[in-house]
C-alpha cells in the first residue's frame, strides 16, 4: 500500500549539488520532516513527475531505492495515482544513483514497508 507524504524540497529541479558543481538535479529532491534515515538526517526523497521546480510536494511514496553500499536508502514519490516502472525510476535518478549499488523496489509489487 502506498503512503501519502509531504516533502520539503531543498534541491529543486535545475539546482546544483552543494558539494559537486558537476551534478545538476533533473528532478526535485528533498526530505520528509520528522523522519530519520540511516545517516541520522531526515529521510531523502526523489520527487518524480513534476516538471517545474517546487518548494514542497504532497504525493505518494511509490518506491524505495535500497542502497547496498551506503547507510541510507532513498524514497521515491510521485503525484498520487502515478505508476512508473523500475527502468523509468532508474533513468530519472541515474544522475545520483550511478554512484551506488542499489535496488529499486516498487511499492505496488508488495515492496518492503518503510
Short mmCIF file of the C-alpha atoms (twelve columns), coordinates in Angstrom:
data_MODEL
# 
_entry.id   MODEL 
# 
loop_
_atom_site.group_PDB 
_atom_site.id 
_atom_site.type_symbol 
_atom_site.label_atom_id 
_atom_site.label_alt_id 
_atom_site.label_comp_id 
_atom_site.label_asym_id 
_atom_site.label_seq_id 
_atom_site.Cartn_x 
_atom_site.Cartn_y 
_atom_site.Cartn_z 
_atom_site.pdbx_PDB_model_num 
ATOM 1   C CA . UNK A 1   0.000  0.000  0.000   1 
ATOM 2   C CA . UNK A 2   1.265  3.431  -0.905  1 
ATOM 3   C CA . UNK A 3   1.845  6.018  1.785   1 
ATOM 4   C CA . UNK A 4   0.995  9.724  1.390   1 
ATOM 5   C CA . UNK A 5   3.965  12.003 2.007   1 
ATOM 6   C CA . UNK A 6   4.748  15.687 2.398   1 
ATOM 7   C CA . UNK A 7   8.185  16.552 1.030   1 
ATOM 8   C CA . UNK A 8   10.147 19.744 1.683   1 
ATOM 9   C CA . UNK A 9   12.274 20.384 -1.405  1 
ATOM 10  C CA . UNK A 10  15.771 21.616 -0.595  1 
ATOM 11  C CA . UNK A 11  17.239 20.880 -4.027  1 
ATOM 12  C CA . UNK A 12  14.717 21.913 -6.669  1 
ATOM 13  C CA . UNK A 13  14.848 20.733 -10.248 1 
ATOM 14  C CA . UNK A 14  17.728 22.505 -12.019 1 
ATOM 15  C CA . UNK A 15  19.716 23.222 -8.851  1 
ATOM 16  C CA . UNK A 16  23.367 22.298 -8.425  1 
ATOM 17  C CA . UNK A 17  24.586 19.870 -5.753  1 
ATOM 18  C CA . UNK A 18  26.038 21.849 -2.819  1 
ATOM 19  C CA . UNK A 19  29.372 19.964 -2.885  1 
ATOM 20  C CA . UNK A 20  29.689 18.805 -6.509  1 
ATOM 21  C CA . UNK A 21  29.053 21.501 -9.119  1 
ATOM 22  C CA . UNK A 22  29.074 18.910 -11.895 1 
ATOM 23  C CA . UNK A 23  25.816 17.384 -10.554 1 
ATOM 24  C CA . UNK A 24  22.624 19.192 -11.573 1 
ATOM 25  C CA . UNK A 25  19.313 17.887 -10.242 1 
ATOM 26  C CA . UNK A 26  16.990 16.867 -13.111 1 
ATOM 27  C CA . UNK A 27  14.244 16.172 -10.536 1 
ATOM 28  C CA . UNK A 28  13.014 17.842 -7.363  1 
ATOM 29  C CA . UNK A 29  14.755 16.365 -4.318  1 
ATOM 30  C CA . UNK A 30  14.025 16.891 -0.682  1 
ATOM 31  C CA . UNK A 31  13.206 15.311 2.639   1 
ATOM 32  C CA . UNK A 32  10.305 14.342 4.876   1 
ATOM 33  C CA . UNK A 33  10.307 16.373 8.101   1 
ATOM 34  C CA . UNK A 34  10.086 14.356 11.297  1 
ATOM 35  C CA . UNK A 35  11.657 11.208 9.855   1 
ATOM 36  C CA . UNK A 36  15.126 9.756  10.277  1 
ATOM 37  C CA . UNK A 37  17.164 7.872  7.711   1 
ATOM 38  C CA . UNK A 38  20.239 5.711  8.149   1 
ATOM 39  C CA . UNK A 39  22.511 8.758  8.254   1 
ATOM 40  C CA . UNK A 40  20.566 10.284 11.155  1 
ATOM 41  C CA . UNK A 41  19.137 13.065 8.971   1 
ATOM 42  C CA . UNK A 42  15.578 13.354 7.645   1 
ATOM 43  C CA . UNK A 43  14.601 10.783 5.004   1 
ATOM 44  C CA . UNK A 44  15.567 11.944 1.489   1 
ATOM 45  C CA . UNK A 45  13.069 11.685 -1.351  1 
ATOM 46  C CA . UNK A 46  13.257 11.958 -5.127  1 
ATOM 47  C CA . UNK A 47  10.063 13.566 -6.487  1 
ATOM 48  C CA . UNK A 48  9.254  12.312 -9.980  1 
ATOM 49  C CA . UNK A 49  6.726  13.551 -12.498 1 
ATOM 50  C CA . UNK A 50  6.857  17.239 -11.519 1 
ATOM 51  C CA . UNK A 51  8.491  19.163 -14.361 1 
ATOM 52  C CA . UNK A 52  8.968  22.528 -12.626 1 
ATOM 53  C CA . UNK A 53  10.967 23.490 -9.529  1 
ATOM 54  C CA . UNK A 54  8.813  23.412 -6.384  1 
ATOM 55  C CA . UNK A 55  9.428  24.155 -2.707  1 
ATOM 56  C CA . UNK A 56  7.110  21.486 -1.282  1 
ATOM 57  C CA . UNK A 57  5.321  18.456 -2.655  1 
ATOM 58  C CA . UNK A 58  2.378  16.351 -1.500  1 
ATOM 59  C CA . UNK A 59  2.019  12.984 -3.162  1 
ATOM 60  C CA . UNK A 60  2.566  9.323  -2.511  1 
ATOM 61  C CA . UNK A 61  5.521  7.075  -1.993  1 
ATOM 62  C CA . UNK A 62  5.852  4.745  -4.994  1 
ATOM 63  C CA . UNK A 63  9.247  3.089  -4.495  1 
ATOM 64  C CA . UNK A 64  12.309 2.709  -2.322  1 
ATOM 65  C CA . UNK A 65  15.861 2.653  -3.651  1 
ATOM 66  C CA . UNK A 66  17.803 0.333  -1.359  1 
ATOM 67  C CA . UNK A 67  21.478 1.251  -1.460  1 
ATOM 68  C CA . UNK A 68  23.671 -1.769 -0.795  1 
ATOM 69  C CA . UNK A 69  26.850 0.280  -0.339  1 
ATOM 70  C CA . UNK A 70  25.542 3.217  1.696   1 
ATOM 71  C CA . UNK A 71  23.962 3.742  5.118   1 
ATOM 72  C CA . UNK A 72  20.914 5.452  3.650   1 
ATOM 73  C CA . UNK A 73  18.123 4.415  1.298   1 
ATOM 74  C CA . UNK A 74  16.219 6.879  -0.877  1 
ATOM 75  C CA . UNK A 75  12.463 7.107  -1.217  1 
ATOM 76  C CA . UNK A 76  10.693 7.921  -4.487  1 
ATOM 77  C CA . UNK A 77  7.460  9.935  -4.500  1 
ATOM 78  C CA . UNK A 78  5.132  10.927 -7.306  1 
ATOM 79  C CA . UNK A 79  1.749  12.505 -7.924  1 
ATOM 80  C CA . UNK A 80  -0.990 10.329 -6.454  1 
ATOM 81  C CA . UNK A 81  -2.033 7.591  -8.881  1 
ATOM 82  C CA . UNK A 82  1.219  7.697  -10.883 1 
ATOM 83  C CA . UNK A 83  2.783  4.402  -11.902 1 
ATOM 84  C CA . UNK A 84  6.391  4.232  -13.029 1 
ATOM 85  C CA . UNK A 85  8.484  1.220  -13.941 1 
ATOM 86  C CA . UNK A 86  11.791 0.378  -12.288 1 
ATOM 87  C CA . UNK A 87  13.504 1.374  -15.532 1 
ATOM 88  C CA . UNK A 88  11.812 4.800  -15.542 1 
ATOM 89  C CA . UNK A 89  12.806 5.395  -11.917 1 
ATOM 90  C CA . UNK A 90  16.365 4.238  -12.610 1 
ATOM 91  C CA . UNK A 91  16.623 6.608  -15.573 1 
ATOM 92  C CA . UNK A 92  15.256 9.591  -13.604 1 
ATOM 93  C CA . UNK A 93  17.592 9.016  -10.632 1 
ATOM 94  C CA . UNK A 94  20.674 7.914  -12.575 1 
ATOM 95  C CA . UNK A 95  22.356 11.314 -12.125 1 
ATOM 96  C CA . UNK A 96  22.968 10.378 -8.476  1 
ATOM 97  C CA . UNK A 97  22.300 6.646  -8.139  1 
ATOM 98  C CA . UNK A 98  25.017 5.778  -10.671 1 
ATOM 99  C CA . UNK A 99  27.469 6.141  -7.799  1 
ATOM 100 C CA . UNK A 100 25.771 3.415  -5.719  1 
ATOM 101 C CA . UNK A 101 24.959 -0.281 -5.930  1 
ATOM 102 C CA . UNK A 102 21.218 -0.185 -5.436  1 
ATOM 103 C CA . UNK A 103 17.950 -1.999 -5.952  1 
ATOM 104 C CA . UNK A 104 14.609 -0.352 -6.733  1 
ATOM 105 C CA . UNK A 105 11.560 -1.869 -5.045  1 
ATOM 106 C CA . UNK A 106 8.156  -0.723 -6.284  1 
ATOM 107 C CA . UNK A 107 5.606  -0.495 -3.501  1 
ATOM 108 C CA . UNK A 108 2.860  -1.711 -5.850  1 
ATOM 109 C CA . UNK A 109 4.765  -5.015 -6.027  1 
ATOM 110 C CA . UNK A 110 4.276  -5.615 -2.342  1 
ATOM 111 C CA . UNK A 111 7.600  -3.977 -1.551  1 
ATOM 112 C CA . UNK A 112 9.124  -3.799 1.875   1 
ATOM 113 C CA . UNK A 113 7.463  -1.497 4.394   1 
ATOM 114 C CA . UNK A 114 9.178  1.819  5.049   1 
# 
